[in-house]
Amino acid sequence: MVKNKTQRLALLTMGACLILTACAGGSKRPPERENRGGPGGREMANAGSFAQPVALFFAGMERDGDMFVSTQEMLDGVDAAWIAAAQPDGIRALDYSDWALLALGSSDAHPAYVAFDTNFDGRITADEFRERFQQEFRLMDSNRDGVLARIEMVARIQRQNTGPDNSRSSSEGGQRRPPPGGR
């Protein structure tokens, strides 16, 4: 039994602190929003633009200050990257992984090692290295003018609207596509 006001106040304060601590120590997960994509069928919260690692690699090759990467700037940049990365017998998988981490920002960034080693001999040659980046350049060069503008290097992600059963919204007729192979 509490005998005086000071002890009663101390007990009430301790009780309040315990309750506040219990409330604050709850789940750190933010409340879920309705209809978000991704895991569990919720709609994707982030839609917008991003640059692929290879686009950042190309952007770093721009040399004349015009904010465009010409075919020649790309070829010069790829040749310089080859000189920095290659061993006398080419680039092996582990060497490529180290180089990709430095140049592309991730050892598993696109293009992957297997995209370069077209003859599957376990090493990337100078020709394979150059050809792969020329292909990547051509893929990004949407207007086929031999020059990459920043807008061509930026990929866009659009938010997909899904209904409650994860089917496409009415903008696609609300019908699901059959899986590949008609299964």
C-alpha positions in Angstrom: 0.0 0.0 0.0 1.3 3.4 -0.9 1.7 5.7 2.1 2.3 9.2 0.8 1.8 11.3 -2.3 5.4 11.2 -3.3 5.4 7.4 -3.5 2.1 7.4 -5.4 3.5 9.9 -7.9 6.6 7.9 -8.3 4.6 4.7 -9.0 2.4 6.5 -11.5 5.4 8.0 -13.3 7.1 4.5 -13.5 3.9 3.0 -14.8 3.5 5.6 -17.4 7.1 5.1 -18.5 6.6 1.4 -18.8 3.5 1.9 -20.9 5.2 4.4 -23.2 8.2 2.1 -23.6 5.9 -0.8 -24.5 4.1 1.3 -27.1 7.3 2.6 -28.6 9.0 -0.8 -28.8 6.3 -2.2 -31.1 6.7 -3.2 -34.8 9.1 -1.0 -36.8 7.2 -1.8 -40.0 5.5 1.1 -41.6 1.7 0.7 -42.0 0.8 -0.9 -45.3 -0.9 1.2 -47.9 -3.7 -0.3 -49.8 -3.1 -1.5 -53.4 0.7 -1.4 -53.5 2.5 -3.6 -56.0 5.4 -6.0 -55.5 5.4 -8.9 -53.0 2.0 -9.8 -51.8 0.2 -8.2 -54.7 0.6 -4.7 -53.5 1.1 -1.9 -56.1 4.6 -0.6 -56.6 5.1 2.5 -54.5 8.1 3.9 -56.5 7.7 4.5 -60.1 9.9 6.8 -62.1 13.3 6.9 -63.8 16.7 5.3 -63.1 20.0 4.9 -64.9 21.3 1.4 -65.5 24.9 0.8 -64.5 26.0 0.5 -68.1 24.4 3.9 -68.8 26.4 5.4 -65.9 29.5 3.8 -67.4 28.7 5.5 -70.7 27.9 8.8 -69.2 31.4 8.9 -67.6 32.9 8.7 -71.1 31.5 12.1 -72.2 34.6 14.2 -72.8 33.8 17.3 -74.8 31.2 18.9 -72.4 28.2 18.7 -74.6 26.4 16.2 -72.3 26.1 13.6 -75.2 28.2 10.5 -75.6 29.3 10.0 -79.2 30.2 6.6 -80.7 33.8 7.7 -80.7 33.8 8.8 -77.1 32.2 5.4 -76.2 34.9 3.5 -78.2 37.7 5.5 -76.6 36.2 5.0 -73.1 35.8 1.2 -73.7 39.4 1.0 -74.9 40.6 2.8 -71.8 38.5 0.5 -69.6 40.0 -2.5 -71.4 43.6 -1.3 -70.8 42.8 -0.7 -67.1 41.0 -4.1 -66.6 42.7 -6.6 -68.8 45.4 -9.1 -68.0 47.7 -10.4 -70.7 45.3 -13.4 -71.4 42.1 -11.3 -71.2 39.6 -10.9 -68.4 38.6 -13.9 -66.3 35.4 -14.1 -64.3 36.9 -13.0 -60.9 38.7 -10.1 -62.6 35.5 -9.1 -64.3 33.7 -9.1 -61.0 36.2 -6.8 -59.5 36.2 -4.5 -62.5 32.3 -4.4 -62.6 32.2 -3.5 -59.0 34.5 -0.5 -59.7 33.2 0.5 -63.1 29.5 -0.4 -63.0 28.9 -0.2 -59.3 28.1 -3.8 -58.7 29.8 -7.1 -59.4 26.5 -8.5 -60.7 25.5 -5.5 -62.7 24.3 -5.8 -66.3 26.0 -6.7 -68.6 27.1 -9.9 -66.9 30.3 -11.7 -67.5 28.6 -14.4 -69.7 27.3 -11.6 -72.0 30.9 -10.8 -72.9 32.4 -14.3 -73.2 30.6 -15.2 -76.4 32.8 -18.2 -77.2 32.7 -19.5 -73.6 36.4 -20.1 -73.3 36.5 -18.6 -69.8 38.0 -15.3 -70.7 36.9 -12.0 -72.3 39.1 -10.8 -75.2 39.5 -7.2 -76.2 37.2 -7.8 -79.2 34.5 -9.4 -77.0 34.7 -6.5 -74.5 34.4 -3.9 -77.2 31.6 -5.7 -79.1 29.5 -6.1 -76.0 29.7 -2.4 -75.1 28.9 -1.5 -78.8 25.8 -3.6 -78.6 24.8 -2.0 -75.3 25.3 1.4 -76.9 23.2 0.5 -79.9 20.4 -0.7 -77.7 20.3 2.6 -75.8 20.6 4.7 -78.9 16.9 4.8 -79.5 17.0 7.3 -82.4 19.9 5.5 -84.0 22.0 8.7 -84.5 25.2 7.3 -83.0 25.0 9.6 -80.0 23.6 8.9 -76.6 21.6 11.7 -75.0 20.9 11.6 -71.3 17.2 10.8 -72.0 18.3 7.7 -73.9 20.4 6.5 -70.9 17.5 6.8 -68.5 15.1 3.9 -68.1 11.5 4.5 -67.1 9.5 2.4 -64.6 5.8 2.8 -64.9 3.5 2.0 -62.0 1.2 -1.0 -62.9 -2.3 -0.7 -61.6 -3.7 -4.0 -60.5 -7.1 -4.9 -59.3 -7.9 -6.7 -56.0 -7.1 -10.1 -57.5 -3.8 -8.9 -59.0 -5.2 -8.9 -62.6 -4.4 -5.9 -64.8 -6.6 -2.9 -64.5 -9.3 -2.0 -67.0 -6.6 -0.1 -69.1 -5.6 -3.5 -70.4 -9.1 -4.8 -70.6 -8.9 -6.5 -67.1 -7.7 -9.8 -68.7 -4.7 -11.8 -67.7 -2.3 -12.9 -70.3 -1.8 -16.7 -70.6 1.6 -17.9 -69.4 4.2 -18.7 -72.0 3.6 -22.0 -73.7 -0.2 -21.7 -73.2 -0.1 -23.4 -69.8 
